[in-house]
Amino acid sequence: MKEIIIKMKQIIIILLLLPSLSHAFPHCETGDALLPKYKAQALSINVTWMKDATYCDFGNYQIIIPNDSSIEDIIVLKNGRLFLSKTTSLGINLWQRYGSSKQLPYITVQDWDQNDTYERLDYSIIDKNGNLLGNVHDKMMNGQTKKVFFQK
């Protein structure tokens, strides 16, 4: 009987560890392996390396990186939607869905002059209903901001 209890404990421990192991060893593919439903999101931010990338699925999060190590970009999707990106062309972005199906950067930090120093901060202005009204720009990250409201 004692041996059966020990075996049952071992089985329970393995069952408890399975979800962690699936995240520790994600399913990854290389090449042009990104599923079409995710590719549209990734291509919307103008990455040119998508046909030679590594895509890893961590459950709710999907991570895409270029296979070319000279490109320091990374895209993180959450449940198939843009969540975070770091690209040479757009900087670091946190993405938000606003009312419609379109995703826009909520917060952006950019290396505007490509000198490896982030010097520009932009963030969205939204109303209490979550509607996007405009952006705030801090072009030198010195606290001097400019508000730009979108016309309706």
FENMO-V697499 format. One record per helix or strand of 3 or more residues. SS is the DSSP state (helix for helix, strand for strand). FROM is the first residue (numbers start at 1). LEN is the number of residues. If there is no record, write none. Layout:
BEGIN
ss->{SS,SS}
from->{FROM,FROM}
len->{LEN,LEN}
END
This chain:
BEGIN
ss->{helix,strand,helix,helix,strand,strand,strand,strand,strand,strand,strand,strand,strand}
from->{2,27,36,50,53,61,74,81,91,103,120,132,146}
len->{23,5,8,3,6,6,5,7,7,8,7,7,4}
END
